[in-house]
Amino acid sequence: MARANNLYVVARNIPRRYANLVFRQGLDYLEKLPARAHAFMAPLPIPVDLTQPAYTQMMDMMGGHGTDSGVKLVQAQAVKDATMAHFIEKYWQPGYLFLHFNGSYHSNQWQGIVHYATTNTPDRSILTINTVEQTDLNTLNEQNLGLADFTICIPSTMTKTY
């Protein structure tokens, strides 16, 4: 469809091997990579706000705030978020719609990518869409409220293909 309509398609995530390096070695390790590797990521240094709720939840899952593995996991997530936001910024053109697909953890509650994408341009108009599963589709469950501008609610019985 993109080719038939002369639309650009841009891969925006940092290569997995670099995100894995951050998880194992920490964010500062990216500085040691050759210059050609930096073309595939957001400009360094990448600031990481460990107080973002999504990031604090990640640290809690890894055993609490401030643990080495928790901080490195958040840094790996943040380098993905910052890189996607960087390439959105690089390829977005005024007056055009920019459609970006990502896992919900990268944009729920307007954090992650949205945080980085609006750091330099706080007035940028960004809308987020999230998909949730529920048994009852008539009323959105409380835990699914406030995650995005739009929520698509699908039945939990829907066939999954992943």
Secondary structure as UniProt FT lines:
FT   TURN            2..6
FT   HELIX           16..25
FT   HELIX           27..32
FT   HELIX           35..38
FT   TURN            39..40
FT   TURN            50..51
FT   HELIX           53..61
FT   TURN            62..63
FT   TURN            65..66
FT   HELIX           68..91
FT   TURN            94..95
FT   HELIX           104..106
FT   HELIX           108..110
FT   HELIX           113..117
FT   TURN            118..119
FT   TURN            122..123
FT   STRAND          129..134
FT   HELIX           142..144
FT   TURN            145..146
FT   STRAND          150..155
FT   TURN            156..157
//
